[in-house]
């Protein structure tokens, strides 16, 4: 989100940059206007999708939605539903994605 806001602010879109809603369309608009190339836009869209899925599983597990837990039992509550066999596999993937 910060990357998108920074580009929008730099391009004189302060009002849009202050609006956190509809980040997907904001990324697509920046790509359409060639302020992001297709690869950059896709990386941001993939990252957003991933982080929203993590947040969803955190909420469903009854955990704070902005922090990946350090406790292995709590971490497993989101690792398994996201398709990882153990917390270490989830942590490796999470580190690569963030």
VMD Tcl script that draws the C-alpha trace (Angstrom):
set ca {
  {0.00 0.00 0.00}
  {2.84 2.41 0.79}
  {4.35 1.98 -2.66}
  {1.03 2.86 -4.29}
  {0.52 5.85 -1.99}
  {4.01 7.13 -2.65}
  {3.54 6.99 -6.43}
  {0.14 8.66 -6.16}
  {1.51 11.44 -3.95}
  {4.51 11.95 -6.22}
  {2.17 12.24 -9.20}
  {0.05 14.88 -7.45}
  {-2.83 12.65 -6.43}
  {-2.88 13.48 -2.75}
  {-6.61 12.98 -2.43}
  {-6.52 9.51 -4.02}
  {-3.45 8.56 -2.01}
  {-5.28 9.28 1.22}
  {-8.08 6.85 0.30}
  {-7.20 3.31 1.43}
  {-10.19 1.73 -0.33}
  {-10.00 -0.29 -3.52}
  {-6.24 -0.76 -3.61}
  {-6.56 -3.31 -6.42}
  {-8.06 -0.76 -8.81}
  {-5.57 1.87 -7.74}
  {-2.70 -0.48 -8.66}
  {-4.34 -1.28 -12.00}
  {-4.85 2.42 -12.72}
  {-1.17 3.14 -12.07}
  {-0.23 0.36 -14.48}
  {-2.71 1.57 -17.10}
  {-1.17 5.04 -16.85}
  {2.32 3.45 -17.13}
  {3.40 4.66 -13.70}
  {4.02 0.98 -12.92}
  {5.09 -1.60 -15.46}
  {3.09 -4.82 -15.82}
  {5.54 -6.85 -13.72}
  {5.53 -4.32 -10.86}
  {1.75 -4.15 -10.88}
  {1.46 -7.95 -10.80}
  {3.93 -8.23 -7.91}
  {1.88 -5.67 -5.95}
  {-1.41 -7.39 -6.79}
  {-0.04 -10.81 -5.81}
  {1.36 -9.42 -2.57}
  {-1.93 -7.73 -1.74}
  {-3.86 -10.93 -2.40}
  {-1.50 -12.92 -0.20}
  {-1.61 -10.44 2.70}
  {-5.39 -10.23 2.56}
  {-5.58 -14.05 2.75}
  {-3.22 -14.06 5.77}
  {-5.34 -11.38 7.42}
  {-8.50 -13.40 6.77}
  {-7.04 -16.53 8.36}
  {-5.78 -14.51 11.33}
  {-9.29 -13.15 11.90}
  {-10.87 -16.59 11.49}
  {-8.40 -17.99 14.04}
  {-9.36 -15.24 16.50}
  {-5.93 -13.61 16.37}
  {-4.98 -9.95 15.91}
  {-5.26 -9.33 12.17}
  {-2.08 -7.35 11.58}
  {0.54 -9.54 13.23}
  {1.65 -13.04 12.32}
  {1.94 -14.80 15.69}
  {5.26 -16.06 17.01}
  {3.69 -18.82 19.10}
  {3.93 -22.08 17.07}
  {0.47 -23.30 18.10}
  {-1.15 -20.02 17.05}
  {0.94 -19.88 13.92}
  {-0.22 -23.37 13.02}
  {-3.82 -22.09 13.21}
  {-3.16 -20.16 10.00}
  {-0.38 -22.27 8.44}
  {-2.49 -25.40 8.01}
  {-5.57 -23.73 6.48}
  {-3.28 -21.91 4.04}
  {-1.97 -25.27 2.81}
  {1.34 -25.61 4.67}
  {2.29 -28.84 6.38}
  {4.14 -27.11 9.19}
  {4.81 -23.66 10.58}
  {8.36 -23.59 9.22}
  {7.11 -24.02 5.66}
  {4.65 -21.19 6.22}
  {7.34 -18.95 7.74}
  {9.72 -19.57 4.82}
  {7.03 -18.70 2.31}
  {5.88 -15.71 4.35}
  {9.42 -14.38 4.53}
  {9.81 -14.71 0.76}
  {6.51 -12.93 0.09}
  {6.91 -10.01 2.49}
}
mol new
graphics top color blue
foreach p $ca { graphics top sphere $p radius 0.5 }
foreach p [lrange $ca 0 end-1] q [lrange $ca 1 end] { graphics top cylinder $p $q radius 0.2 }
display resetview
